[in-house]
Amino acid sequence: MNIPAVQHHAGYPDVYLASRKKLVVTIHAAAGDIKTCELLIFPRTAPEKISSYLMQRVTRDGVRDHFTAEVITEDTLRYLKYYFRLTDTAGKIYFQNAWETSENEPKDGFYEFLYANETNVLKVPEWAKGIIYYQIFPERFANGNSSNDPSGCQEWGTAPNRENYMGGDLSGILKNLEYLNSLGVECLYLNPIFKGDFNHKYATTDYLEIDPSFGTKETFQELVETCHKYGIKIVLDGVFNHCGIHFAPFQDILEKQELSRYCDWFYIRKFPVEVSETDAVYECVGDYGYMPKLNTANPEVQAYIYNVMVFWLNEYHIDGWRLDVADEIDPSLWTRIRYRIKSAYPDCLLLGETWGDGFSLLDEKSVDSIMNYVFRDSVRDFLARGSIDAKMFNHRICQMRSHYPEEIRQALFQPLDSHDTERFLWNCSGDIRRLKLAALFQMCFPGAPSIYYGDEIGLNGDNDPDCRRCMEWNPAKQNEDVLSFYKKVIRIRKENPCLRTGNIVPLVCEKMTYGYLCQSDSQQIYVLINGAEEANEVRLPVLKIAEYKDLLTGKSYQADKLVNAGYFNEDMISCQGTVKLSLRAFEGIILKTGGMENEKK
């Protein structure tokens, strides 16, 4: 056994509370090293009362296995000590405590859990688990009211740049809610709608007003209410790391300089303060002088941000906040705000933007979930660019999943692209087959998939600003094949709950072909994708010898008895049969048992 690979940290995320009576514990070991793993736990005051929990291997990446157990008690969890018993594939037994991995059962040096405080319970809004997002850049989605068009507004569909306006607004979103509902959207994420500079509105000037070019508060209220009638949630973009130069406190500094009461709201390097696009005398986001960075450690700034968030929650009943560059903000802000927000609005989603793993944010005290660009990058490299094979794709996807508790995995915001990236179709060099295959995988993978407006009709575009092209509403210019496919895979996702919140076990991982079982306690779905230009014939291992139906085409397949073992991850799951499948280039198959099990062994 690879002893140095055995790892457990007696804190989040290896130990966390799912409730005050439910503790989840995880340990890690080298892939394939451990046959069984047990958690041995006892009260601190009664060491003779040892309980044993057989740990489940919930995921495996290219390097490690990750075992998890749930400890459920009748009373509040408190004062527990624990260690692990590991049995390797040769049957040899080892013990892991806080000091070492040894062949001798420990008498001391145990890990310890102290007390289940309410604020340490990991609570993610249930509605956010597995939900389908639709991201809208308001200025480019639809122009529903030309009377609020900004000065110099250009014709809809003009090539975008960093300065021009096209007239998109809230009325345009409102008038197209039926379209979004028919697509199957369950939550709208809107890029900034508050009064601000530039077409993107990330330079906020008034956090309590709707930008006049987008409409009024009355229109926004109607939008929220209509969304809710459709059963669609709505999440707003909160840009609290920085503001625009026309934000009143910053204007006060420009006017009064050192005498301004708002000097500590920002990071001023020296006086006099003057606006400069570069080399500013104040700290900015991305060194962009028109966006001064707020001092989010300042209690006054924290109170202001809290009041803004509560205002839109209380007055307009939004469902959550997407928090711009959340990992650049002073962490004390999220600790204080989360407790206060969740006390009054427990179902409010706090979704943090980060481009990495989000460890600094997902600590039980900050945000509920993150924008999972690690997912996006992996799918892009495998299915759009073809720069990695199935083996590396599997490693990256499974390693990503292993980083988070199950409650968070189910709510990870999983995009293919966004307003900050090139369109997925651009990465595909315009190959619609690759886009459709990526959409299939995205909708058949646990978590919360996000559609960036227009992807579903084949909208293309390079990185910012080209990825912010106007939505195409002329049916003759939409890709009907792509739209129809999106509707189909969304419907399949909605009809099969395990695709939202299940666990995955990879079963095929060869060259550019990847297949896995997605399962819950009551359901199993098999997904197989071919990311190559060449057709491929595959035998997919399945749990039962039964008839299977492709949910995309309706075609049925009969499983044969598994004769030879040796399939991918055979030590993780016991399969009885295989299904012979032929995949065309960039084709995917979604299999479900047809209910006619063959009892033949």
RAZICOR-V238318 format. One record per pair of residues at least 6 apart in sequence whose ideal C-beta (glycine too) atoms are under 8 Angstrom apart, sorted by sequence separation. I is the first residue (numbers start at 1). J is the second residue. If there is no record, write none. Layout:
I J
I J
//
This chain:
8 14
9 15
17 23
18 24
42 48
43 49
59 65
60 66
71 77
87 93
88 94
95 101
143 149
158 164
160 166
195 201
196 202
197 203
210 216
227 233
228 234
243 249
244 250
245 251
284 290
285 291
295 301
296 302
312 318
323 329
342 348
352 358
354 360
360 366
361 367
381 387
382 388
417 423
425 431
428 434
443 449
453 459
461 467
472 478
493 499
508 514
509 515
518 524
519 525
530 536
542 548
549 555
550 556
583 589
16 23
17 24
42 49
59 66
86 93
87 94
94 101
95 102
99 106
194 201
196 203
210 217
227 234
243 250
253 260
274 281
280 287
284 291
294 301
341 348
354 361
362 369
381 388
382 389
417 424
425 432
428 435
442 449
461 468
492 499
493 500
508 515
517 524
518 525
549 556
550 557
15 23
16 24
29 37
42 50
57 65
58 66
85 93
86 94
94 102
95 103
158 166
180 188
192 200
193 201
196 204
197 205
209 217
252 260
273 281
284 292
285 293
326 334
362 370
382 390
388 396
401 409
404 412
416 424
461 469
506 514
507 515
508 516
517 525
518 526
530 538
548 556
549 557
567 575
581 589
15 24
41 50
42 51
57 66
58 67
71 80
85 94
86 95
94 103
95 104
97 106
100 109
157 166
191 200
192 201
195 204
196 205
210 219
245 254
252 261
253 262
272 281
273 282
278 287
280 289
283 292
284 293
296 305
341 350
352 361
358 367
361 370
460 469
506 515
507 516
517 526
518 527
547 556
548 557
15 25
27 37
40 50
41 51
57 67
58 68
85 95
86 96
93 103
95 105
99 109
154 164
156 166
191 201
192 202
194 204
195 205
196 206
201 211
210 220
224 234
252 262
253 263
271 281
279 289
282 292
283 293
378 388
382 392
417 427
425 435
428 438
459 469
506 516
507 517
516 526
528 538
547 557
548 558
14 25
15 26
40 51
56 67
84 95
92 103
95 106
97 108
98 109
154 165
155 166
156 167
191 202
195 206
223 234
249 260
270 281
277 288
278 289
282 293
323 334
382 393
424 435
505 516
515 526
516 527
547 558
548 559
567 578
14 26
27 39
40 52
41 53
55 67
56 68
83 95
84 96
97 109
98 110
152 164
153 165
154 166
192 204
194 206
250 262
269 281
277 289
280 292
309 321
338 350
358 370
381 393
459 471
504 516
505 517
515 527
528 540
547 559
579 591
13 26
14 27
39 52
40 53
55 68
56 69
83 96
84 97
97 110
98 111
143 156
152 165
153 166
194 207
249 262
253 266
258 271
268 281
269 282
276 289
277 290
459 472
504 517
515 528
546 559
562 575
14 28
25 39
38 52
39 53
55 69
83 97
97 111
153 167
194 208
195 209
257 271
268 282
269 283
275 289
352 366
358 372
424 438
504 518
505 519
514 528
515 529
526 540
545 559
562 576
38 53
54 69
83 98
86 101
150 165
173 188
194 209
195 210
196 211
250 265
253 268
257 272
267 282
275 290
352 367
378 393
452 467
454 469
457 472
503 518
504 519
513 528
514 529
544 559
545 560
561 576
562 577
38 54
39 55
53 69
149 165
194 210
195 211
249 265
250 266
257 273
266 282
267 283
334 350
350 366
351 367
354 370
355 371
439 455
502 518
503 519
513 529
526 542
545 561
561 577
562 578
8 25
37 54
38 55
53 70
150 167
173 190
193 210
194 211
195 212
249 266
266 283
350 367
351 368
352 369
353 370
354 371
356 373
357 374
439 456
454 471
502 519
503 520
513 530
514 531
542 559
559 576
560 577
8 26
36 54
37 55
53 71
149 167
193 211
334 352
350 368
351 369
352 370
353 371
355 373
356 374
378 396
453 471
454 472
502 520
512 530
513 531
559 577
560 578
8 27
254 273
349 368
350 369
351 370
352 371
354 373
377 396
378 397
499 518
501 520
507 526
512 531
513 532
524 543
559 578
560 579
7 27
8 28
37 57
51 71
85 105
140 160
253 273
254 274
349 369
351 371
435 455
458 478
498 518
508 528
512 532
559 579
560 580
6 27
7 28
146 167
148 169
193 214
254 275
457 478
458 479
498 519
502 523
511 532
541 562
558 579
6 28
7 29
374 396
375 397
378 400
416 438
457 479
498 520
526 548
557 579
5 28
6 29
34 57
83 106
143 166
170 193
416 439
435 458
497 520
502 525
513 536
515 538
557 580
5 29
6 30
143 167
145 169
458 482
498 522
512 536
557 581
5 30
143 168
144 169
327 352
375 400
457 482
458 483
498 523
511 536
513 538
515 540
517 542
576 601
139 165
140 166
142 168
143 169
144 170
145 171
266 292
267 293
326 352
327 353
339 365
374 400
416 442
432 458
456 482
457 483
497 523
498 524
499 525
517 543
525 551
541 567
2 29
83 110
139 166
141 168
142 169
144 171
145 172
193 220
266 293
321 348
323 350
326 353
327 354
334 361
338 365
456 483
496 523
498 525
541 568
1 29
2 30
5 33
25 53
27 55
82 110
83 111
139 167
140 168
144 172
266 294
267 295
305 333
309 337
313 341
319 347
320 348
321 349
323 351
325 353
326 354
338 366
372 400
414 442
510 538
1 30
31 60
55 84
81 110
82 111
139 168
143 172
144 173
265 294
266 295
319 348
320 349
321 350
322 351
323 352
324 353
327 356
331 360
338 367
423 452
496 525
541 570
25 55
31 61
37 67
39 69
41 71
81 111
82 112
138 168
142 172
144 174
245 275
265 295
302 332
306 336
319 349
320 350
321 351
322 352
323 353
335 365
425 455
430 460
456 486
508 538
543 573
2 33
31 62
34 65
81 112
82 113
137 168
138 169
141 172
142 173
144 175
264 295
302 333
306 337
310 341
313 344
320 351
322 353
327 358
334 365
335 366
414 445
423 454
424 455
455 486
543 574
545 576
546 577
548 579
1 33
31 63
33 65
39 71
80 112
81 113
138 170
141 173
144 176
305 337
309 341
313 345
334 366
418 450
423 455
508 540
543 575
544 576
545 577
1 34
30 63
31 64
32 65
34 67
52 85
79 112
80 113
142 175
265 298
296 329
297 330
327 360
334 367
414 447
419 452
425 458
507 540
508 541
542 575
543 576
544 577
30 64
31 65
45 79
47 81
79 113
138 172
142 176
165 199
264 298
296 330
302 336
306 340
310 344
327 361
413 447
414 448
415 449
416 450
418 452
425 459
426 460
507 541
541 575
542 576
543 577
557 591
29 64
30 65
44 79
79 114
138 173
141 176
163 198
164 199
204 239
265 300
295 330
297 332
302 337
306 341
313 348
326 361
331 366
412 447
413 448
414 449
415 450
416 451
417 452
425 460
426 461
451 486
542 577
28 64
29 65
43 79
44 80
77 113
78 114
79 115
162 198
163 199
264 300
265 301
297 333
380 416
410 446
411 447
412 448
414 450
416 452
423 459
426 462
541 577
542 578
552 588
28 65
43 80
44 81
78 115
136 173
162 199
202 239
296 333
375 412
379 416
409 446
410 447
411 448
413 450
415 452
423 460
541 578
542 579
552 589
28 66
29 67
42 80
43 81
77 115
78 116
201 239
205 243
376 414
409 447
410 448
417 455
423 461
540 578
552 590
556 594
27 66
28 67
41 80
42 81
76 115
77 116
188 227
203 242
204 243
205 244
369 408
375 414
376 415
416 455
422 461
423 462
539 578
540 579
550 589
551 590
559 598
561 600
26 66
27 67
41 81
42 82
76 116
170 210
202 242
203 243
204 244
285 325
326 366
368 408
372 412
375 415
376 416
384 424
422 462
426 466
539 579
550 590
551 591
558 598
561 601
26 67
41 82
203 244
205 246
206 247
326 367
372 413
376 417
422 463
426 467
539 580
540 581
550 591
551 592
26 68
40 82
203 245
205 247
206 248
242 284
250 292
362 404
369 411
370 412
371 413
372 414
373 415
376 418
385 427
421 463
538 580
539 581
549 591
25 68
39 82
40 83
193 236
196 239
203 246
204 247
205 248
242 285
285 328
357 400
368 411
369 412
370 413
372 415
384 427
421 464
537 580
538 581
548 591
549 592
24 68
25 69
40 84
169 213
170 214
171 215
188 232
190 234
192 236
193 237
241 285
245 289
323 367
326 370
359 403
369 413
371 415
380 424
384 428
420 464
422 466
423 467
449 493
537 581
538 582
548 592
549 593
24 69
25 70
39 84
40 85
169 214
170 215
174 219
186 231
187 232
188 233
190 235
192 237
194 239
245 290
247 292
376 421
383 428
419 464
422 467
436 481
440 485
444 489
537 582
538 583
548 593
549 594
24 70
25 71
38 84
134 180
167 213
168 214
169 215
177 223
186 232
187 233
188 234
189 235
190 236
191 237
198 244
244 290
245 291
357 403
362 408
421 467
436 482
439 485
443 489
536 582
537 583
547 593
548 594
23 70
24 71
37 84
38 85
185 232
186 233
187 234
188 235
190 237
192 239
197 244
244 291
245 292
371 418
380 427
420 467
432 479
435 482
439 486
443 490
535 582
536 583
546 593
547 594
22 70
23 71
37 85
38 86
165 213
171 219
174 222
187 235
189 237
196 244
197 245
243 291
419 467
444 492
535 583
546 594
547 595
22 71
23 72
37 86
134 183
170 219
174 223
177 226
181 230
197 246
242 291
243 292
322 371
418 467
419 468
432 481
436 485
440 489
443 492
444 493
535 584
542 591
544 593
547 596
22 72
23 73
36 86
37 87
169 219
170 220
173 223
177 227
180 230
242 292
384 434
417 467
432 482
439 489
443 493
535 585
546 596
547 597
21 72
22 73
36 87
134 185
181 232
242 293
243 294
383 434
384 435
534 585
540 591
546 597
547 598
18 70
21 73
34 86
35 87
132 184
133 185
136 188
138 190
174 226
180 232
241 293
242 294
446 498
533 585
545 597
546 598
21 74
34 87
35 88
132 185
133 186
134 187
135 188
136 189
138 191
170 223
177 230
241 294
446 499
526 579
528 581
530 583
532 585
533 586
544 597
545 598
21 75
23 77
34 88
35 89
132 186
133 187
134 188
135 189
136 190
137 191
138 192
240 294
383 437
384 438
445 499
446 500
529 583
530 584
532 586
545 599
21 76
22 77
33 88
34 89
131 186
132 187
133 188
134 189
135 190
136 191
138 193
177 232
241 296
383 438
444 499
446 501
496 551
528 583
530 585
531 586
545 600
20 76
21 77
33 89
35 91
131 187
133 189
135 191
240 296
443 499
446 502
517 573
530 586
545 601
20 77
23 80
25 82
27 84
29 86
32 89
446 503
530 587
383 441
446 504
510 568
529 587
530 588
5 64
128 187
379 438
445 504
492 551
508 567
509 568
529 588
17 77
139 199
492 552
507 567
508 568
528 588
529 589
139 200
507 568
527 588
528 589
139 201
349 411
351 413
379 441
506 568
507 569
527 589
137 200
138 201
150 213
379 442
489 552
506 569
526 589
527 590
528 591
148 212
149 213
488 552
505 569
526 590
527 591
148 213
240 305
525 590
526 591
148 214
507 573
525 591
526 592
148 215
238 305
505 572
525 592
44 112
240 308
505 573
507 575
524 592
27 96
524 593
145 215
238 308
513 583
238 309
375 447
446 518
445 518
139 213
145 219
444 518
139 214
372 447
8 84
138 214
236 312
369 448
6 86
444 525
236 318
445 527
235 318
238 321
240 323
241 324
242 325
444 527
234 318
235 319
236 320
237 321
238 322
240 324
241 325
1 86
234 319
235 320
236 321
237 322
238 323
239 324
241 326
233 319
235 321
236 322
238 324
441 527
1 88
203 290
233 320
235 322
237 324
241 328
440 527
6 94
8 96
10 98
203 291
241 329
441 529
202 291
228 317
240 329
440 529
6 96
23 113
410 500
1 92
3 94
410 501
198 290
224 316
437 529
1 94
23 116
197 290
224 317
240 333
437 530
224 318
437 531
6 101
21 116
221 316
20 116
220 316
496 592
406 503
434 531
3 101
15 113
20 118
492 590
17 116
217 316
208 308
10 111
20 121
207 308
10 112
19 121
131 233
133 235
8 111
10 113
17 120
18 121
208 311
401 504
16 120
17 121
18 122
17 122
16 122
127 233
398 504
398 506
394 506
440 552
235 349
394 509
233 349
235 351
390 508
391 509
390 509
390 510
394 514
390 511
393 514
202 324
389 511
390 512
389 512
390 513
390 514
386 512
382 512
187 319
192 324
382 514
189 322
390 531
444 588
386 531
383 529
386 532
444 590
441 588
383 531
440 588
382 531
437 586
436 586
437 587
440 590
437 588
433 585
434 586
436 588
433 586
433 587
431 586
189 351
127 319
128 320
125 320
383 586
123 342
200 419
119 339
127 347
125 346
126 347
128 349
125 347
127 349
123 346
125 348
128 351
125 349
189 413
191 419
128 368
128 369
122 364
121 364
125 368
120 364
124 368
119 364
123 368
124 369
119 365
187 448
189 450
185 451
183 451
200 468
199 468
183 456
129 407
130 410
131 411
133 413
135 415
129 410
130 411
129 411
137 419
122 405
124 407
128 411
135 418
124 408
135 419
122 407
122 408
124 410
125 411
124 411
183 483
162 464
168 470
162 465
168 471
183 486
184 487
161 465
166 470
183 487
160 465
182 487
160 466
184 490
159 466
183 490
184 491
160 468
160 469
184 493
159 469
160 470
184 494
132 443
141 453
157 469
158 470
140 453
157 470
156 470
133 448
135 450
157 472
130 446
132 448
133 449
134 450
135 451
137 453
130 447
131 448
132 449
133 450
134 451
135 452
136 453
130 448
132 450
133 451
135 453
129 448
132 451
134 453
128 448
140 468
62 391
139 468
140 469
142 471
62 392
140 470
141 471
137 468
140 471
142 473
62 394
63 395
61 394
62 395
61 395
61 396
62 398
63 399
66 402
61 398
62 399
60 398
61 399
64 402
68 406
59 398
61 402
59 401
59 402
17 364
16 364
58 406
13 362
12 363
12 364
132 490
132 493
132 494
130 497
130 499
131 500
130 500
129 500
130 501
129 501
28 402
24 405
24 406
18 405
16 405
18 407
13 403
13 404
13 405
59 503
58 503
59 504
60 506
60 569
60 572
57 572
35 571
32 571
//
